[in-house]
């Protein structure tokens, strides 16, 4: 049986509404307006209890406090969003996938400018690179490219690369499922992580917006690679595998990933039910720590990065204070980490111990089915 992506995630979330949230993190009545930066909150608008568009917030980097301030309607299923200063870009994760461009007005509120078809189904990730917006279509296993126009809007699609193949998991790997697209640290190559084919594809992006295949890396069968993050040195990448709760440490050189050792995302003796599904992975700016969200175990795994990036060592798995943490983000200072907990309708904030990498929860903010948090840098 093939499991539809949204039906699978929704089924895992049955009963999520039973958990009550605490309200706005650190709400003490003080005025943090002078220091706040904009926040954009992804959600699923087509789910019962979901948001009604792209969520808006204000984040105080001095305290780690996040406030929800409003919503931009008419942005369907904005499950992943990126900030680009005066512009914001969001996926529309639906069967006829689109990407939406929003212009930020003088009042700081984004307004929808327009949307473009991704040529695929259920886009779930996007990135800006060299004047183009690239998006990963999960259900159709493809990567789309759109030019960013001079004023910030999106032009007609210039390329669509479709992956092929499958993996051993009949429910989740019946075909390709592109889950992330990102440039390497040099900007020379673009990498696409495909959960369905147990592969990471490397491409060159031309000035005309065309993708040319450069290399393919295969992880172990049934791993289900979802996202990867680079070490700041650019010599290593950490591939988070959704289907077997592992991270593969891969050496990296000019578009070529060489998968090496794998490490569990869970502590020894962790329960096997409910099943765990790793999601987001981040590396601290100084390259000393990595963080991964465990959906099911409902924790943030903290790893020490050792031997110049060649080794990850699990330090602890911190309870996330919610259910099914889909997305993580470190603020610009690296002092706070935010976790979007899809199935408990809350975003939790953590102070980061810069010496040990360990996390301490500092607050929680109610938000309907939060699946992404993007902060203005």
Buried (B, 14 or more C-beta within 10 A) or exposed (E): EEBEBBEEBBEBBEEBEEBEBEEBBBEEEEEBEEEBBBBBBBBBBEBEEBBBBBBBBBBBBEBBBBBBBEBBEEBBBBBBBBBBEEBBBBBBBBEEBBBBBBBBEEEEBBEBBEBBBBBBBBBBBBBBBEEBBBBBBBBBBBBBBBBBEEEBBBEEBBBBBBBEBBBEBEEBBBBBBBBBBBBBBEEEBBBBBBBBBBBBBBBEBBEEBEBEEBBBBBBEEBBBBBBBBBBBEBBBBBBBBBBBBBBBBBBBEEBBBEBEEBBBBBBEEBEEEEEBBBBBBBBBEEBBBBBBBBBBBBBBBBBBBEEEBBBBEBBBBBEBBBBBBBBBBBBBEBBBBBBBBBBBBBBBBBBBEBEEBBBEBBBBBBBBBBBBBBBBE
